[in-house]
Amino acid sequence: MSETSVIVHSDPDVLAHSVAARLVVTLIDAQAERGAASWVLTGGRIAGAVHRAVRDFPASDAVDWTRVDFWWGDERFLPAGHPDRNETQAREQLLDALRVPAARVHAMPPSDGPDGNDPEAAAARYAQELARAARPGTAPLPHFDVLMLGVGEDGHVASVFPEHPVAYETRPVSAVRGSPKPPPVRTTLTLPTINTADQVWLVAAGPDKAGAVGMALTGAGPVQLPAAGVHGVNRTIWQLDSAAATQVRRTFRSVRS
């Protein structure tokens, strides 16, 4: 059974630095146990703040970044290097500074990649890459130590949107057409894939996230509110600033300044 906890911080800056510190410790522990570690990245404003906090955190030097695999939870299906791609954000704010080996960076295919402007083929290609990284005798997915997610105002996670067909998808990776949030075409890990991660961290900041966070923690369904349908195999950690936590019941909270 996955343990769920909620940690509330005073503001987005403290939140980002706390997430960064927790992440570094988690990756160090994973490398001590297995010799390597893996982190599934997300995009958005708070993700960018976390990336910068990890990059600038002195203790991050204790992580052997040459032995960390980086995956993505979702991606905007745009040309390589486009400023709106999650990959571009992560490279500029974190990966380039860490000098991560290219073989450890598993970006989702762009719209000008080997599959051209075909998101279904791009999703299938990413699923194949995941399968190649899986350990022998396991499901066709690698081990994910930490899978980080933002939470949309509507409760979406990755590019799994409420009431969208992708919320029912069971394949490891899916194309998304007709996204209610631009751009309309994306690729995403599906809910069953997300839920194979050892730890799932949902990170949210700002009052516009409060309603979705509160509903997710009080029993909403995963199709109506995808954030309610994700969990880690061992741990699910909601990491929030105080504005995003205003509708979270006190019984859920572990408050830190």
MOVEN-V923529 format. One record per backbone hydrogen bond with DSSP energy under -0.5 kcal/mol. CO is the residue of the C=O (numbers start at 0). NH is the residue of the N-H. Records with the same first field share a line. If there is no record, write none. Layout:
CO: NH, NH
//
This chain:
2: 235
4: 237
5: 253
6: 239
7: 255
8: 241
10: 14
11: 15
12: 16
13: 17
14: 18
15: 19
16: 20
17: 21
18: 22
19: 23
20: 24
21: 25
22: 26
23: 27
24: 28
25: 29
26: 30
27: 31
28: 32
29: 33, 34, 35
30: 34
36: 68
37: 144, 145
38: 40, 70
39: 147
40: 72
43: 47
44: 48
45: 49
46: 50
47: 51
48: 52
49: 53
50: 54
51: 55
52: 56
53: 56
56: 59
57: 60
58: 61
59: 62
62: 64
63: 66
64: 67
66: 36
68: 38, 70
69: 105
70: 40
72: 188
74: 186
75: 77
77: 110
78: 81
81: 84
84: 88
85: 89
86: 90
87: 91
88: 92
89: 93, 94
90: 95
93: 97
94: 98, 99
100: 103
101: 104
103: 69, 105
104: 106
109: 112
112: 115
115: 117
117: 121
118: 122
119: 123
120: 124
121: 125
122: 126
123: 127
124: 128
125: 129
126: 130
127: 131
128: 132
130: 133
134: 137
138: 140
142: 144
143: 197
144: 198
145: 39, 147
146: 200
148: 202
151: 154
154: 226
155: 151
156: 159
158: 160
159: 156
160: 163
163: 166
164: 167
165: 168
168: 191
171: 189
173: 187
175: 185
183: 178
184: 76
185: 175
186: 74
187: 173
189: 193
190: 194
192: 195
193: 196
196: 232
197: 233, 234
198: 146, 200
199: 201, 236
200: 148, 202
201: 238
202: 150
203: 240
205: 208
206: 209
208: 212
209: 213
210: 214
211: 215
212: 216
214: 217, 219
215: 218
220: 224
222: 162
224: 227
225: 228
226: 229
233: 2
234: 199
235: 4, 237
236: 201, 238
237: 6, 239
238: 203
239: 8
240: 243, 244
242: 245
244: 247
248: 251, 252
249: 252
251: 5
253: 7
//
